[in-house]
Amino acid sequence: MIQREDIMINRSFIRVAGVAAALALGFTATGGLAAEVTLRMHQFLPAQANPPTNILVPWAEKIEAESGGRIEIQHFPAMQLGGKPPELIDQVIDGVADIVWTLPGYTPGRFPRTEVFELPFTMTNAEAVSRAYWALAEETMFDEDFKDVKVLGLWVHGPGIIHSKEPIGSLADLNGVKLRAPTRVTNQMFANFGATPVGMPIPAVPEALSKGVIDATVIPWEITGALKINELVKNHTTFGDDTLYTATFVFAMNKDKYESLPDDLKAVIDANSGLEFSAFAGKQMQADDAGPRDAAIADGATVIELTPEQVEEWKTAAQPTIDSWIEEMDQKGIDGTGLRQRALELIEENTSSM
């Protein structure tokens, strides 16, 4: 007589054998194709921040879906694979990560041509400037600044805002203020304005504010919610219809990993990369400014909007930053004047066509 225990053992054996057989044939227990390629995507922001939530993760999910499950993308937010944000670009070059999202400005001087979009009062809106950034990269950067990576996307964030403990309404208010800025160009600009720039990656900003290491920071509205900046400072200086600055981003893949893919999977990556993806990402980052801005205002924040006359004073004070950058590029053998002129042409072209 067959015992109940024997039946249960036999059923368990059949289930295990079935799963093993399915896996041996390249299928998961749910009936889909097992992933042929696993890509590790590494970036510096917490998972709940807007850029991963609204750009990077949807991109990864789209790649997985359009590859029929043959590509799996593992997301590692907040530097979970180790290292510090300035190390991300080398991590993707060296294969520590397969895909990274980072700021070229985290490695000062290494990606000089990208800085042309970070010059003061250059940006119009993030979508148009992201289109211009990709177009200029195709002309001048892919074989120079980005020669060691497979570029998937290039974009900028929305208008950079000054977030400060004490109100900042004039240039004089910046004198002696310890201010965190994201890149070499923005640090130079604020030094010229009279502030004391303090460089650090954005994840370090909340602690630096809370401990008094810095008195102010410049970031777009969209990231203030995830970093709880609105709980640490109550003053936010904006520039009307003008943009004080923006920062450039690069979304890049390890070249060897990309080249190792079969052609049809390369096509999936390519179809979801490039100009239109860059434009979408820039537009999305600027759209994500609204929620944190409205939340800050509802929480009693003071928004200081400079008048056009005040903005002109800041523009005049910003000109030496532009001039010195052009001179520096010329000294490096890069046509600084021509690069800036071409960037402005592309920005105007893409802004007027929107």
N, C-alpha and C positions, 0 to 999 in steps of 0.2 A: 504494500500500500504506500502510495506516494504521500509523504508528509507535506504539510503546509509550508514548512521551512524550506523544503526542497524546491517547491514551486516559486517561492519568493526569490531564492538564490538564482534559479534558472532565469526568471524574468529580469533580475538585475544584470545577469551576464549578457542577456540579449540586448538590453538597453546600452550597456557599455560597449559591446561589440558593434552595435549599430552606429553609435557616435564615432567610434574609432574608424569604422569603414567610411563614414561620411567625410571625416577629416582627411583620411588617406586619399579620398577622391577630390579634395580641395573644396569641400563644402562645410559650412557651419551647421550646427544643430538646428538653426532656424531656417535652413534651406537656401541661404544666400551663398554667393561665392566667398570663399575666404580671401582676406586681403593678400595680394601678392607683394605689396609694397607698404611699409610703415614709415611715415615721415614724422619726425619730432619737431614741433613748432614751438619756439622759445621766445618769450618776450618779457618785458620788465614790469608791466602793470598788473594789479590784482585782477582776478578773473571777472569780477563784477564791474570793472570800469567800462566805460562806453566803447572805446576802440576794440577791445576783444569781444565784447558782447554783440556789438552791432556791425563789426567789419571782419575781424579775423576769424571768429568762430563760424559765422555764416559762410565765409569763403571756404573754410575747411569742409563744412558740411556739404557745400555744393560740389566740391571736388570729389568727395566720397560718393555722393549720389550719381554724378555724371560718369564716374569710373565704374559704376555698377558694383561698388564695394571692393574693387580691386586695390584701391588706395585707401589706407587708413591714416588719418592725421591725428597724432597725439598732441594735445595742447598742454604746454608747460608754462603757466603764467608766473609772474612775480619771481623770475629767476630761479625756478625750481630745479633746473639742471645744474645750478651752481654758477659761481662767478658773479661779476658785477655788470651793470648795464653797459659800461664802455667796452666790455669784452665780447659783446654779442656779435659784432661783425667778424671778429676773428674766430668765434665759435662756429659760425656758418662756413667760413673759409676752410677751417681745419676739420669740419665734419663732426664736431661735438654736438651740434644741432644741424638738422637738415634745412630748416627754414627759420629765419628770425625776422622780427620787426624791431627797428631801432632808429635812433637819430644819428645821421652822419656827424652831427655836431658834438656827439659824445666823445669823438676822437679828433680833437682840434687839429686843423691843418691837413688832415688826411684826405678829405673830400672837398677841395677848395671851390670847385665850380658850383657845388650845391649852395654855397653861402650867398650866391647872388640873389636868391629868393628870400633870404633872411635879413637883407639890408633894410634899414628903417623906412617906413612909409612906402613900401614897394607893393604890398599885397592889395588886391581889390576884394576878391572873395576866394574862398578856399577851393571851390570847384574849378574856376577859371585858372587860378595859379597852379593847381595840380596838373591841369592839362598842359600848361606852359612848361612846367617842370619836366614832365615826361617828354615833351617835344624837344626841349633843349638837351635833355639827356641823350636822346637818340642822335642829336647832332654832335655833341661834344663830350659826353660823360661815359657812355657805355664802354668805350675803348680806353678810357683814362681812369676816372675815379672808380668806376664799378667793374673794372676788367676782371676782377678775381671772383665775381659772383654772378649768378643768374638772377637778374632783376625781375621781380614779379609785379611790383607796384612802387610808385613814387608819389607822395602827396604831402600837403601841408595842412596844418590845423587852422581853425578860425582865428579871429582877431585876438592877439595877445593882450591881456589885461593886467594892470598892476593891482595886486592884492596886498594891502598893507595894514599894519597895526594902527599907525597914525595917518590921517588924511594926507593925500598927495594931490595937489591941484596945480602946482606950479613947479618949474624946474628947481627953484630954490628949496622946495620941500624935500628934494632928494639928497641934499647935502648931508653927507655922512651916514646915510641910510644903508644898512647892510642888506643887500638885495640879491636874491638868487635869480640868475638868468640861465637859460638852457644851453647857450652855445657861445662860441668864441666871439662871434659878431655882436650878439646881444650884450655880452659882458663888456665889450669895448664901447658899445653905445652908451651903456649906463655909467661907465667910468667917465666918459666925456660929459655926461649929464651931471656929474658930481657925486654919484652914489658910490658905495664901496661894494663892487661885485663879489659874490661868493659862488663859485661854481660847484654844482653837485647834481647828480641825477635826480629826477623827479621823485622817486620813492623816498628819498631822504628829507624832502621838504617839510612834511608835517612835524617830525621830531625837531628839526632845526628851528621851526617857528615856535614850537612849544617851549624849547629850552633857551630861546633868545639868541641862538647862533645867527639868525637872520631876523630882520624886521619886516621884510616884504619879499614877495616873489612875483614873477611874471609867468603866467600860464593862461591858456584859454579857459573860458568858463566851464567847458565840458568835463574837465578832469577834477574840478573843485569838489564835486560831490563825493566821488570815490575816495579822495584824499582827505575829506572833511576839513577843507581849507576854510569854509564858511564858519566853522566853529572856532577857528583860531584867529581870524582877522575879520574886521567888520567894514573895512573901507576898500572900495573897488573903483579904480580910475579907468574911464573909457575915453575914446577919442572921436566920438561922433561917427561920421561917415568914413573916417580915415582909420587905418590900421597901423599901430605903432610898429608891430613886427609879427612875423610868424616863424615857425621852425619847420625844417624839412624832415621827412621820414623816408626810410627805405625798407621795403619788404623784399627779402632776398632769399635765394635758395642756393645750397651747395652745388657748384657746377658739375662735379663728378656724379652726384646723386641724380641730378636732372638728366645728364647724358646717359646714365645707366638704365633709364626707363625705356620701355618699348615705345615705338612711335605713336601708337594710339593713346597711351597714357601721357606722353609729352603733349599731345594735342589737347587733352583735357586741361592740363596745367596752362597751356598757352591761351586757350579760349577764355580762361578766367583771369588772365593777367593783362597788363599793358595799359594803354591809354584810358579806356573806358572804366576799367576797374580803379585806376588811380583817381579819375574824376569822381567816381562814386564815393570813394573813401574820403576824399577831401570834402565833398558836399555833406557826407554823413557826419564827419567830425564837427563841421560848423553847425549843422542842424542840432547836434547834441548839446550845443551851448545853452539852448533855451531853458531846459529843465533845471539845471543847477543855478542859472541866473535867476529864474523866477523863485526858486526855493530860497535863495539868499535874500532876495527882496522881501519875501513873505516873512522871513526870520528877522527882519529889521536892519538889514545891511544898508550902508550908505553908498550909493552909486554916484560917483563924481564924474559927470560928463563934461569934458572940456568944450569950450566954445570954439568956433572956427578961428577966432583971433588967437586964442591960447594955443591951439594946435599949430598954427603957423610959427609960433615961437619955438615949439618943440621940433618942428621940421628944420628950422634954421640951425638949431643946436645939433641936429642929427647929421647935417651935411658933412662935417669932418669925418664921421665914421664911414660914410660912403666914399669920400675922397681917399682916405687912407687905405681902404680895402682895394680900390682900383689900383693905387700905386703899388701895394703889396703884390697884387696879382701880376702886374707888369714886371716886377722884379723877379717873379718866379717863371717868367716866360709865357704867362697866360695873358691874353689881351683883355685886361680888365674892363676897359672902356667898351670894347666891342661885345664882350660877354654881357655886360649890364644892358647895353642898348638892345641886344637881341632878346634878352629876358623881358625887357619892358615892351618890346614889340609883340612878343608872344602873349604876354599878359593882356595887353590892349586888344589884340585880335580875338582872344578867347573870351574876354569880358564883354566886348561889344556884340559878340555873336550869341550871347545868352539871352 
